[in-house]
Amino acid sequence: MMRLRKRAIGLIILLFIVMSASIAYVLEPNTFDNWFNALYWVMTTMATVGYGDYFAKTAIGKAFTMFLYIFGIGLLSLVIGKVIDSIGELQRRRGAGTLSFRGRDHVILINWSKKAQAAVDEILCYSPKCHIIIIDEMGNHPLEHMEQVHFISGDPSSDEILLKANITGAKAAIVFGDTRIDEASLIDGKSLLIASSIERIAAQVHTTVEIMQEKNIQNFRYVHVNEFVLSHDAISRLAVRSALQEGNSEVITQLLSRQYGDDIYEIPLNRMWKTYGEAFQDLLRQGATLLSDRSDLSINRKLDQPIPEGARLYIVSDEETYKRIKG
């Protein structure tokens, strides 16, 4: 109803301007020479600009000018007010999370928390132009000042809410555990429900789920999830290593965040490499360190072994070196 009302107002104003230009040209054809000049005069009059290059010379033309002063300027003010209201309404709806997202190749973060906020920073560090969608049941946009971060308020397991986030066009979805729930099993239960909804609507989307308890992973066996992340496991291990091996945690932290320069990248296989040793030496000359083949971190003890078909090699390097190697 509101949209129809705004459209009707717009059509009325457009019709008023066109008719006013036509009337002005009929009343004083010698003053304006053509209809477009009459339209130009009507617009400058309604906008209260009044350059004075065209003006009414007859009594009836001047009477029509006074009519434009009263009604035309009021209508234009109405248009300006409607535009300002529309912008304000758009901002209010953005903050309340009721706007749908129409873009593609975005990343969806589900359930807001400090972890999700850290994920936003890390994503933008990797890809500054990436659009991020936050889905959460709170009522206000948590990062309204960031234009690239879109917020959708609602139940993330709902088809309607996921479609509002354009889940079918997303690059990836990360489901964080909802820590506002007290029971760890209930947190994982909610994550399972969300993952099930994502699979039903957009099974092709790469989905990562944070799990509170490792034993609950088996409950996801009928749901396609690309990656599981144990919520407290990595933190506990990092704390122990920090206590027992000074400086260990700093190295891991640098590998976990791109903000420190070097990062982990997957590189394409080079046909010239026959063994892990050849790959290791060639990459070392280029300024990178061969780290693993998939999850196998022991390949540096297998340098004489041939690189198998389907290998996926990962290196540690800075972004410039990675791009040079990738070619």
N, C-alpha and C positions, 0 to 999 in steps of 0.2 A: 504494500500500500504506500509506504514512504517513497519507494523508488518510482512508482507511477506518479505520485504527486510532484516529485522533483522533475520528472520528465515532462509533465503537463505544464509546469511553470516555465521550463526552458522553451517549450514550443510556443507558449503564449508570448514570451518576450521576443523570440525570434520573429514571430509573425508581426508583432508590434513594430519592430525595427524596419522590417521589409515594407510594411504598409506605410509607415511614416516617411520613408525614403521615396516611395511612389507618390504619395500625396504632395510632398515638397516639390518633386520634379514637375508634377502636373500644375501646381500653383505657380511656380516660377521657373519655367523651362529655360528662359534666357539667362537666369542667374546661375544655374547649375550646368547647363550645356548637355549633360548626360545623367543617366540614372545613378551611375556609380558615384559621381560627385555629390549627388543628393544624399546617397547612403553615407558617404564620408562626412558630410555636414551633420547629419543626424547623429552619427556616432560621436563626433567631437562635441556636439551640444549636450548629449546625454552624459558624456564623461566630464562635463564642465571644463573642458580644455579651452574651447573657444579661440582658435587661432585668428579668426577674423578674415581669412582669405575668402570665405563664402559667408554671406549673411542675407537675410530676407529683406527685400526692398519695398514690397507692397504691404498694404495694411493687413490683408488676409494672411500673407506670409508671416508677418510679425505676430499676428494672433496665434498662428500655428506654432511659432517659436515659443510663445509663452505657454502653450499647451504642453510642449516638450519639456519645458522647465519644470512644470508641476508633476506631470505623470512619467515622463521619460527618465528623469533623474532618479525618481523614486523607484522605478522598476530596476534600474541599473544597481542602485544601492541594495535592492532585494537580492539581485544575482550575486553581488559581492558577499553579502551576508550568508547566502546559501553555500557559497564556495568555502568560506571560512568555517561554517558549521560542519560541512562535509569533511574537511581536513581534520577538524577537532574530533568528529565522530570516528573517523578512521583511526586516529591515534588512540582514542578510548578503547576501541575494539581490539586494536593491536595489543594494548596493555592488558586487556581482560582475556586475551587468548581465544577470541571467537572468530578470527579471520582464517580462512583456508589458505594453504600454500600451493602454488601452481608450478613451481620450478621443478627441476630434475637434478639428479646426481648430487643430492644433498645428504647430509648425515643426520639421523634422528637419534636423539638422546632421550631415553625414557626414565622418568622418576628423578626429580631434581634433588641434588645434594652437593656437598663440597667436592665429591669425586666427579660429579657431572660438570661442575664449574671448572675443575682442573682439566677435564677432557675438552671443554670448549677452548681453553687457552692453548692446549696442545694441538688441536685440529687446526686452529687458525695459524699456529706457528708453522705447521706442515704446509697448509694450503690457505693463504690469506684471503682468497676469493671464494672459499667454500661457504655454502649456506648451511646453517645448522638449525634444526628444528628441535625444540624442547617440548616434550609432552609430559604434563604433570597435572594433578588434580587441584593444585593451589589456584587461587583466583587472580594472581598478578604476575606479570612478566618479570622474571628475576633479573634479566639483563636488558632492560628496555633501551638503554643508551647505545647498545650495539646493534647497528642496522642489519647486519648479516645474520643475527640470531632471531629466529621467529619463534613465537610461543603459542602453543595450543593447549587450552585448559580442558580437562576432561579425563574420563577413565581410559587409560592407554590400552586396555584390552577390548575396548569397544570398536567395532568395525567403522562406525561413523567418525570417531576421533582419528583413527589410523588413516582413513581416506582423506580427512581434512589435512593431514600431514603429507598427503600424496605418497603413501608408503610404496605404491607400485612403481614410482619413479625414483625412489631413493637409492643411493649407492650402498649405504650400510645403516644398520640399526644397532644401538647398544642399549641393553636393558640393565639398568643399575638396580640393585636391591633397594626396596623401599624401607629405609631404616626407621621410618615413623611407626612401623609395625614392630611390636615387641618380640614376638616369637620368630625365631630364625626359620623354622619350617614353614610358617605362614608367609614369610617374605619370599622364600623360594617357590611357594605355591602360587603367589601372585605373579612372579616372573614366568612360571610355567604357563599360566593362563595367557599372559601377554605374548610369549613366544608362539603359542598355539594359534593365536589370532593372526600374528604376522605370517606364519607359514600358510594359513588358509587363504589369506588375501594376496600375499606376495612372497611365494616360496623362494624366488630367485634372489631376494635381498640378503646380503651377507649379515648374519645376525650373531652378535656376541652377548652372552648373558653372564652377569655377575652372580655367583652362587655363594650363599652363606655357609652351607655345610656340604662337604664333598659327597657324602652318602646320598644326597638328594639328586645328584646327576643322573642316577639310574631312572628317576621319574621322568626324565626328558627323552627316554629311549625311543618314543614314538613321535617325537617332535624334532624337526630338522633345525639344529643349532650348529653354526660353523665353529664357534669357539666358546669355551667356558673359562671364566676367570674366578678363582677362589678368592673371596673377599679378604679374609684375614691371613691366609696362608703366606702370601708374598711379604706382607708387612712383618709377620712374625719371623720369617727367615731372615729378612733384612736386618731386623733388630738384633738377632743373635749374632749375625756376621759382623755387625757394627761393634758389638761388645767384645767379640773374640778376636777379630782381625781389623785393627784400626785402618781406616781408609777404604775398606772393602765396599762399604755402602756408597761412598762417593762415586766410585767407578760405575756401580750399578745404576745409580741415579742419573749419571750422565748418559748412559745408554738408554735409559727410559724416557728421557726428554730431549727434544730437538734443540731446546734453548741453549744447550752447552756446545753446539757446533757439530761434533761427530755424532753419527747415528748409524743404525743398522738398516741396510738396504738389500733387497734381492736384485741380483744381476743376471742378465741373460748368459747362457752358456756360449763359450767361444769354441768353435770347432777345432781350433789349433790346440786346445788343451786336451791331452790324452789322460793325464793322471792328475790327482789332487795337488801333487807337488808342482807340476807345471803351472797349474792355475794359481797356486800360492805365490810362486816366484814372480810370475807375470804381474799379478795384482799388487804385489809388494813394490815392484818397480814403478808402478803407476800411483803409489801413495795410499793403497788400501790394504787392509788385512783380511784375509779369508777367515771367516768365523765358523760356518757350519754348512752342512748339506741338510736342508730341512731342519729337524730338531737334533741332528747328530753333531754334537760339539767336539767329537773326538777325531775329526777328519785330519787334524794336523799330526796325528799319530798313524795316519794311513796315507802318507804322501806318495808312496810308491804304488798305491792301488789305482786302477782305472776309474774314471768318473762314469758311473752307470747311466743308462738311459733314464730320462725323467728326473734327473737330479735337479735340485733347486738350491742354488748357492747363495749364501748371505755374506756380506762383507761389513766391516766397520770403516767408515770414511766420512769426510765432510761432503756436503751436497755438491760442490763444484767437481770434486774427484769422481763422485758417483755418476754425474751427468756425462763426464768425459769418457768414463768406462762404458756407460750404456750406449754412447755414440749418438 
